[in-house]
Amino acid sequence: KESKCVVVRLELHEGVKTLGYLSLAILDAMQKQLQVLSLKEQAKNKLLAALRIIQVKYQGLELTMKRAEGKPLPELDLYDDLLELWKQLRQAGVPVVVIEIDEAERLEHIEGALTFLKNTFQKLYQDQCNYVVILGGKMGIYKEIEEMHSPIARFFPPTELKPLSLQDTETYLRELMEKRGKITVSRDAAVPLHVLSDGNPFALNAICDVLYDRAQDAHKTIDLPFIILFQQELVAKAGAGLFEKRFRLLSETEKGLLTALVKESSTKWPDGDAARREFTPTEAAELVKKPTSNTGTYLER
């Protein structure tokens, strides 16, 4: 954004079921973002005129979307529309348009969606239109992409979030808590919060959520004694946000195996035994009364 790039964010919801709906969702997100841009008057007028032409094209389509399901939505030519918009964006001095598609695992339920996106945006790239598409979602979608065929895997290379460094944590606290939340964070607070979150951005966000609420009743100050006071609640909040969501995704066999391992560990090694870190497939199979061959796969997962 600092380089005058346009950043368009789009969350796929359950109503996006066809390539037509997908095209319309992308264009709708583009339109909302472009209307709030600070551009020179002449450039903005041309851009909005191009948007209005595209809008007219979709007026009948919007009515179709409101009707009862059953009639297929006509497929749109997303390529032509984005090509036309790019001509105006380039004249307005926009170097790049970044389209972030979140909840992208829903693309698996839209027939041909990944190939459609690849073909559309590769053609735009070949025509020197600077669009970048980022798919955000569960890692399972990238496994699906790799299994389809390599050109799509090259077009959507997967990136996993890396653990935050202590400096990242300090920057986050300053930006989120101090600048936006008007909460004072003492110098001795960053290290224990970094340790508690284990560098995980989601855990840190969950922890800060609790601290923000509690700090409202504590003169809007967060320091080490304050963190220690609420440590148990912080750990529970972070755990609920990270563990429970993943636990629900497991099969019943995997849930049973994991539960059995936890019970066995807490009984035999209540204080933790550094020399005893892993269970073998045979031990795990005995706990859940399953064949060793099957349990090995579940244990690895």
C-alpha positions in Angstrom: 0.0 0.0 0.0 2.9 2.3 0.8 4.1 1.7 -2.8 0.6 2.7 -4.1 -0.3 -1.0 -4.8 -4.0 -1.9 -4.6 -4.7 -4.7 -2.1 -8.0 -6.4 -2.6 -9.2 -8.9 0.0 -11.8 -11.5 -0.7 -13.3 -14.2 1.6 -14.9 -17.1 -0.2 -18.2 -18.0 1.4 -20.5 -21.0 0.8 -22.6 -19.1 -1.8 -19.6 -19.1 -4.2 -20.3 -22.4 -6.0 -19.5 -21.8 -9.7 -16.9 -20.0 -11.8 -19.4 -17.3 -12.5 -20.0 -16.6 -8.8 -16.2 -16.7 -8.3 -15.6 -14.1 -11.1 -18.3 -11.9 -9.7 -16.9 -12.1 -6.1 -13.5 -11.1 -7.4 -14.9 -8.1 -9.4 -17.1 -7.0 -6.5 -14.1 -7.0 -4.1 -12.1 -5.0 -6.7 -14.9 -2.5 -7.1 -15.2 -1.9 -3.4 -11.5 -1.3 -3.0 -11.1 0.9 -6.1 -13.9 3.2 -5.1 -12.0 4.3 -2.0 -8.6 4.9 -3.7 -7.0 8.3 -3.5 -6.1 8.9 -7.2 -5.9 12.0 -9.3 -9.3 13.2 -10.3 -9.0 12.5 -14.1 -7.5 9.0 -13.5 -10.2 8.2 -10.9 -13.0 9.3 -13.2 -11.8 7.0 -16.0 -11.4 4.1 -13.6 -14.9 4.6 -12.2 -16.3 4.9 -15.7 -14.7 1.5 -16.6 -16.2 0.0 -13.4 -19.7 1.3 -14.3 -19.5 -0.4 -17.7 -18.6 -3.7 -15.9 -21.5 -3.1 -13.4 -24.0 -2.7 -16.2 -22.8 -6.0 -17.6 -23.6 -7.7 -14.3 -27.0 -6.0 -13.4 -29.0 -9.0 -14.8 -26.5 -11.3 -13.1 -27.1 -9.9 -9.7 -30.8 -10.6 -10.1 -30.0 -14.2 -11.0 -28.0 -14.6 -7.8 -31.1 -13.6 -5.7 -33.3 -16.3 -7.3 -33.8 -19.7 -6.0 -31.0 -22.2 -6.6 -31.2 -24.5 -9.6 -30.5 -22.3 -12.5 -26.7 -22.2 -13.4 -25.0 -18.8 -13.3 -23.6 -17.7 -16.7 -19.8 -17.9 -16.8 -18.1 -14.5 -16.9 -15.1 -13.4 -18.9 -13.0 -12.3 -15.9 -10.0 -11.9 -18.1 -11.5 -9.2 -20.3 -12.9 -7.3 -17.3 -9.6 -7.3 -15.4 -7.7 -6.4 -18.6 -9.9 -3.3 -19.1 -9.5 -2.3 -15.4 -5.7 -2.6 -15.7 -5.5 -0.1 -18.6 -7.1 2.5 -16.3 -5.1 1.4 -13.2 -1.8 1.7 -15.1 -2.7 5.2 -16.3 -3.5 6.1 -12.7 0.0 5.0 -11.6 -0.9 1.8 -9.8 2.1 -0.6 -10.1 0.5 -3.8 -8.8 -2.9 -5.2 -7.8 -2.7 -7.9 -5.1 -5.8 -10.1 -4.8 -5.9 -12.0 -1.5 -8.4 -14.9 -1.5 -9.0 -16.2 2.0 -10.8 -19.4 2.9 -9.4 -20.7 -0.4 -10.1 -24.3 0.5 -13.6 -23.6 -0.8 -12.0 -23.6 -4.3 -11.9 -27.4 -4.1 -15.8 -27.3 -4.2 -15.9 -25.2 -7.4 -15.3 -27.4 -10.4 -12.2 -26.2 -12.4 -11.6 -23.1 -10.2 -7.8 -23.6 -9.7 -7.2 -24.1 -13.5 -9.5 -21.2 -14.2 -7.6 -18.8 -11.9 -4.2 -20.0 -13.3 -5.3 -19.6 -16.9 -6.9 -16.2 -16.3 -4.0 -14.6 -14.4 -1.3 -16.1 -16.5 -2.9 -14.6 -19.6 -3.1 -11.2 -17.8 0.6 -11.6 -16.9 1.5 -12.3 -20.5 -0.3 -9.1 -21.4 1.8 -7.2 -18.9 -1.0 -6.7 -16.4 0.5 -6.7 -12.9 -2.0 -8.8 -11.0 -0.9 -11.1 -8.1 -3.2 -13.7 -6.6 -2.6 -15.0 -3.1 -4.6 -18.0 -1.8 -4.9 -18.1 2.0 -6.3 -21.1 3.8 -5.7 -24.5 5.3 -2.6 -26.3 4.2 -4.7 -29.2 2.8 -5.6 -27.2 -0.3 -1.9 -27.1 -1.4 -1.7 -30.9 -1.2 -4.7 -31.0 -3.6 -3.0 -28.5 -5.9 0.2 -30.6 -6.0 -1.7 -33.8 -6.7 -3.5 -32.2 -9.7 -0.6 -31.2 -12.0 2.6 -29.3 -11.6 1.8 -26.0 -13.5 -0.8 -25.2 -10.9 1.6 -26.0 -8.1 4.2 -23.7 -9.7 1.5 -20.9 -10.0 0.4 -21.2 -6.3 3.6 -22.0 -4.3 2.7 -22.8 -0.7 4.2 -20.7 2.1 3.8 -21.5 5.8 3.9 -18.9 8.5 7.2 -19.0 10.3 7.5 -18.5 14.1 7.8 -14.9 15.2 11.1 -13.7 16.5 11.3 -11.8 19.8 11.7 -8.6 17.8 8.6 -9.5 15.8 6.7 -9.9 19.0 7.9 -6.6 20.4 6.9 -4.9 17.1 3.4 -6.5 17.3 2.9 -5.4 20.9 3.9 -1.8 20.1 1.7 -1.6 17.0 -1.4 -3.5 18.3 -1.4 -2.7 22.0 0.2 0.7 22.3 -0.6 2.5 19.0 -4.0 1.1 18.4 -5.2 0.0 21.8 -3.5 2.8 23.9 -2.2 0.2 26.3 1.2 0.7 27.9 3.4 -2.4 27.6 6.5 -2.4 29.9 9.9 -3.6 28.6 9.8 -6.7 30.8 6.5 -7.9 29.2 7.8 -8.8 25.7 10.0 -11.8 26.6 7.4 -13.7 28.7 4.7 -13.1 26.1 7.0 -14.4 23.4 7.7 -17.5 25.5 4.0 -18.1 26.2 3.0 -17.8 22.5 6.0 -19.9 21.4 6.4 -17.4 18.5 3.0 -18.5 17.1 1.2 -15.4 15.6 -2.3 -16.9 16.3 -1.4 -17.7 19.9 0.1 -14.2 20.5 -3.1 -12.7 19.1 -5.3 -14.8 21.4 -3.1 -13.9 24.4 -3.2 -10.2 23.6 -7.0 -10.4 23.3 -7.2 -11.5 26.9 -4.6 -9.0 28.1 -6.3 -6.1 26.4 -9.6 -6.8 28.1 -8.0 -7.3 31.5 -5.8 -4.2 31.1 -8.9 -2.0 30.9 -9.4 -2.5 34.6 -5.7 -2.1 35.5 -4.9 1.4 34.4 -4.2 0.2 30.9 -0.8 -1.1 31.7 0.7 -4.6 31.0 3.9 -5.6 32.9 5.4 -8.9 34.2 3.4 -9.2 37.4 0.2 -8.5 35.4 1.1 -11.4 33.0 1.9 -13.8 35.8 -1.4 -13.0 37.4 -3.4 -14.1 34.3 -0.9 -16.7 33.0 -3.3 -19.7 33.4 -6.1 -17.8 31.5 -3.6 -16.8 28.8 -2.4 -20.4 28.2 -6.0 -21.7 28.1 -7.0 -19.0 25.6 -4.1 -19.7 23.3 -4.6 -23.5 23.6 -8.3 -23.2 22.8 -7.7 -21.2 19.7 -4.9 -23.4 18.3 -5.5 -27.0 19.6 -9.3 -27.4 19.6 -9.7 -26.2 16.0 -7.2 -28.8 14.8 -8.5 -31.5 17.1 -11.9 -31.3 15.6 -10.4 -32.0 12.1 -9.1 -35.4 13.2 -10.8 -38.7 12.6 -12.3 -40.5 15.5 -9.4 -43.0 15.5 -6.9 -40.2 15.6 -8.8 -38.4 18.4 -8.8 -41.6 20.4 -5.1 -42.2 19.9 -4.1 -38.7 20.8 -6.3 -38.8 24.0 -4.9 -42.1 25.0 -1.3 -40.9 24.5 -2.0 -37.8 26.7 -3.5 -39.9 29.5 -0.6 -42.4 29.4 2.0 -39.6 29.4 0.4 -37.7 32.3 0.1 -40.9 34.4 3.6 -42.3 33.8 5.5 -39.1 33.4 3.6 -36.4 35.3 6.6 -34.0 35.5 7.8 -34.8 32.0 10.7 -37.1 31.2 13.3 -35.7 28.8 14.4 -39.2 28.0 10.9 -40.3 27.0 9.7 -38.1 24.2 8.1 -40.5 21.7 5.8 -43.5 21.6 6.5 -46.4 19.2 3.7 -47.6 16.9 3.5 -50.9 18.9 3.0 -49.0 22.2 0.4 -46.8 20.6 -1.4 -49.8 19.1 -1.7 -51.4 22.5 -3.2 -48.3 24.0 -6.0 -48.1 21.4 -6.3 -51.8 20.7 -5.7 -51.4 17.0 -3.3 -53.3 14.6 0.2 -51.9 14.6 0.3 -51.4 10.9 -2.7 -49.0 10.9 -1.6 -47.2 14.1 1.8 -46.3 12.6 0.1 -44.2 10.0 -2.2 -42.5 12.5 0.7 -41.9 14.8 2.7 -40.2 12.0 -0.2 -37.9 11.2 
